[in-house]
Amino acid sequence: MEHVKLLIVGAGAAGLSAAVSAWDAGCRDIRIADRASAPGGVLPQCIHRGFGLSTFGEELSGPSYAERLLAALSSTGVHLSLDTEVLSVSHDKTALLSRRGCVSRVRFERLILASGCREKTIGSLPVFGTRPAGIFTAGQAQETINLRHQDLGREVLILGSGDLGMIMARRFSLEGKHVIAVLEQAAHYGGMARNYHRCMEMYQIPLRCRMTVRKIHGQGRISGVTAVHLDSGEQEYIACDTLVTALGLIPERALVQGLEASPWLSLAGNCCRVYDIVDSAASQAQRIGHEAGTSLL
Ligand SMILES: Cc1cc2nc3c(=O)[nH]c(=O)nc-3n(C[C@H](O)[C@H](O)[C@H](O)COP(=O)(O)OP(=O)(O)OC[C@H]3O[C@@H](n4cnc5c(N)ncnc54)[C@H](O)[C@@H]3O)c2cc1C
């Protein structure tokens, strides 16, 4: 069985930052495993600027931020295994890895989970009706448009005004689509003021607060939704061919369920808690990496 001192699950901003810090602390046997074919986690699909202001003193795009982390990693001897999914982690400090159909077991001394977070889906809301094509989470839509260059629809309704919802509203607008509105159940937009200004106001995209979706209409493809005004209870039909949900993120920790108290385990980045700003995720991960690296000397 292969043995590694420090195994890191996830090569996003957190996993890469933790690895460089652990290396700088003196640990010389580090492996990062990521199921994706390219490193960076969500960063490569975030082609907008807004990353790295506090770390680098300039606003970078997601891919540029990832490049800086990868440049730092390249000056270390950290082993990066892409296309490698960690299927399970056991209390006896072994992990089951799958790479292109081959399964192997790795023994480790410490493990840093840097697996990011997952999006809440429409299934998390009490929404009636069918589930036709044309309903996407904001992250799925972002990846499909920015990395796969595929067209998703023309008449777009967005549910949720967190940063991701507002960023995707602007993205669809830039793609020449009609963004009907961003619906928000709260009385105020959910994301940062700078994103409201840059993504909504500057593109004249309407924000409709105290509203949510109650029913989905359409056979084959979505044709509209019944929205409800939460204060009056009044219902309104909104025609659309695309519904994008930006309902929030949940830290992804399924891999270590039941192992949370293990002294050899640390959580870094968005799987620990959801960070709005990549710099915060990266600096928390650096602390975790330093601590893990030092403990392994
Ligand atoms: C759409 C969007 C826009 C954002 N915009 C900004 C912005 O403008 N400015 C800013 O500062 N911050 C922004 N952020 C926040 C910032 O990007 C994140 O906080 C940060 O990148 C999270 O890094 P992470 O490494 O924790 O997670 P991720 O980037 O999600 O990385 C997790 C990695 O773990 C891998 N993984 C998960 N499970 C496994 C497994 N079992 N086996 C192997 N690999 C696994 C995944 O493939 C992934 O590569 C944005 C975030 C999003 C989602």
The ligand as an SDF file (V2000), in Angstrom:
LIG
                    3D

 53 58  0  0  0  0  0  0  0  0999 V2000
  -19.3600   31.3180   -8.3580 C   0  0  0  0  0  0  0  0  0  0  0  0
  -18.4310   31.8360   -7.3200 C   0  0  0  0  0  0  0  0  0  0  0  0
  -17.9890   33.1370   -7.4230 C   0  0  0  0  0  0  0  0  0  0  0  0
  -17.0610   33.6040   -6.5060 C   0  0  0  0  0  0  0  0  0  0  0  0
  -16.6120   34.8750   -6.6370 N   0  0  0  0  0  0  0  0  0  0  0  0
  -15.6340   35.3300   -5.7990 C   0  0  0  0  0  0  0  0  0  0  0  0
  -15.0410   36.6130   -5.9950 C   0  0  0  0  0  0  0  0  0  0  0  0
  -15.4390   37.3670   -6.8900 O   0  0  0  0  0  0  0  0  0  0  0  0
  -14.0390   36.9920   -5.1520 N   0  0  0  0  0  0  0  0  0  0  0  0
  -13.5930   36.1550   -4.1680 C   0  0  0  0  0  0  0  0  0  0  0  0
  -12.6670   36.5090   -3.4450 O   0  0  0  0  0  0  0  0  0  0  0  0
  -14.1550   34.9410   -3.9450 N   0  0  0  0  0  0  0  0  0  0  0  0
  -15.1570   34.5050   -4.7370 C   0  0  0  0  0  0  0  0  0  0  0  0
  -15.7000   33.2610   -4.5380 N   0  0  0  0  0  0  0  0  0  0  0  0
  -15.2640   32.4570   -3.3710 C   0  0  0  0  0  0  0  0  0  0  0  0
  -14.0190   31.6050   -3.6130 C   0  0  0  0  0  0  0  0  0  0  0  0
  -13.9360   31.2850   -4.9790 O   0  0  0  0  0  0  0  0  0  0  0  0
  -14.0900   30.3390   -2.7950 C   0  0  0  0  0  0  0  0  0  0  0  0
  -14.2670   30.6740   -1.4420 O   0  0  0  0  0  0  0  0  0  0  0  0
  -12.8110   29.4750   -2.8930 C   0  0  0  0  0  0  0  0  0  0  0  0
  -12.3480   29.4030   -4.2210 O   0  0  0  0  0  0  0  0  0  0  0  0
  -13.1230   28.0830   -2.3340 C   0  0  0  0  0  0  0  0  0  0  0  0
  -11.9850   27.2610   -2.4330 O   0  0  0  0  0  0  0  0  0  0  0  0
  -12.0020   25.7620   -1.8690 P   0  0  0  0  0  0  0  0  0  0  0  0
  -10.6690   25.2060   -2.2110 O   0  0  0  0  0  0  0  0  0  0  0  0
  -12.4500   25.7240   -0.4610 O   0  0  0  0  0  0  0  0  0  0  0  0
  -13.1450   24.9830   -2.6820 O   0  0  0  0  0  0  0  0  0  0  0  0
  -13.2480   24.5800   -4.2200 P   0  0  0  0  0  0  0  0  0  0  0  0
  -12.7110   25.6140   -5.1070 O   0  0  0  0  0  0  0  0  0  0  0  0
  -14.6720   24.1840   -4.4010 O   0  0  0  0  0  0  0  0  0  0  0  0
  -12.3170   23.2760   -4.3610 O   0  0  0  0  0  0  0  0  0  0  0  0
  -12.6890   22.0120   -3.8870 C   0  0  0  0  0  0  0  0  0  0  0  0
  -12.0000   20.9580   -4.7270 C   0  0  0  0  0  0  0  0  0  0  0  0
  -12.1690   19.6990   -4.0960 O   0  0  0  0  0  0  0  0  0  0  0  0
  -12.3510   18.7090   -5.0950 C   0  0  0  0  0  0  0  0  0  0  0  0
  -13.0130   17.5580   -4.4630 N   0  0  0  0  0  0  0  0  0  0  0  0
  -14.1500   17.5520   -3.7330 C   0  0  0  0  0  0  0  0  0  0  0  0
  -14.4280   16.3130   -3.2850 N   0  0  0  0  0  0  0  0  0  0  0  0
  -13.4350   15.5140   -3.7440 C   0  0  0  0  0  0  0  0  0  0  0  0
  -13.1720   14.1140   -3.6220 C   0  0  0  0  0  0  0  0  0  0  0  0
  -13.9620   13.2790   -2.9370 N   0  0  0  0  0  0  0  0  0  0  0  0
  -12.0640   13.6000   -4.2220 N   0  0  0  0  0  0  0  0  0  0  0  0
  -11.2240   14.4180   -4.9330 C   0  0  0  0  0  0  0  0  0  0  0  0
  -11.4530   15.7590   -5.0880 N   0  0  0  0  0  0  0  0  0  0  0  0
  -12.5350   16.2930   -4.4980 C   0  0  0  0  0  0  0  0  0  0  0  0
  -13.1720   19.4080   -6.1480 C   0  0  0  0  0  0  0  0  0  0  0  0
  -13.0580   18.7770   -7.4160 O   0  0  0  0  0  0  0  0  0  0  0  0
  -12.5690   20.8220   -6.1290 C   0  0  0  0  0  0  0  0  0  0  0  0
  -11.5310   20.9430   -7.0850 O   0  0  0  0  0  0  0  0  0  0  0  0
  -16.6220   32.7670   -5.4500 C   0  0  0  0  0  0  0  0  0  0  0  0
  -17.1080   31.4460   -5.3330 C   0  0  0  0  0  0  0  0  0  0  0  0
  -18.0130   30.9850   -6.2590 C   0  0  0  0  0  0  0  0  0  0  0  0
  -18.5230   29.5500   -6.1200 C   0  0  0  0  0  0  0  0  0  0  0  0
  1  2  1  0
  2  3  1  0
  2 52  2  0
  3  4  2  0
  4  5  1  0
  4 50  1  0
  5  6  2  0
  6  7  1  0
  6 13  1  0
  7  8  2  0
  7  9  1  0
  9 10  1  0
 10 11  2  0
 10 12  1  0
 12 13  2  0
 13 14  1  0
 14 15  1  0
 14 50  1  0
 15 16  1  0
 16 17  1  0
 16 18  1  0
 18 19  1  0
 18 20  1  0
 20 21  1  0
 20 22  1  0
 22 23  1  0
 23 24  1  0
 24 25  2  0
 24 26  1  0
 24 27  1  0
 27 28  1  0
 28 29  2  0
 28 30  1  0
 28 31  1  0
 31 32  1  0
 32 33  1  0
 33 34  1  0
 33 48  1  0
 34 35  1  0
 35 36  1  0
 35 46  1  0
 36 37  1  0
 36 45  1  0
 37 38  2  0
 38 39  1  0
 39 40  1  0
 39 45  2  0
 40 41  1  0
 40 42  2  0
 42 43  1  0
 43 44  2  0
 44 45  1  0
 46 47  1  0
 46 48  1  0
 48 49  1  0
 50 51  2  0
 51 52  1  0
 52 53  1  0
M  END
$$$$
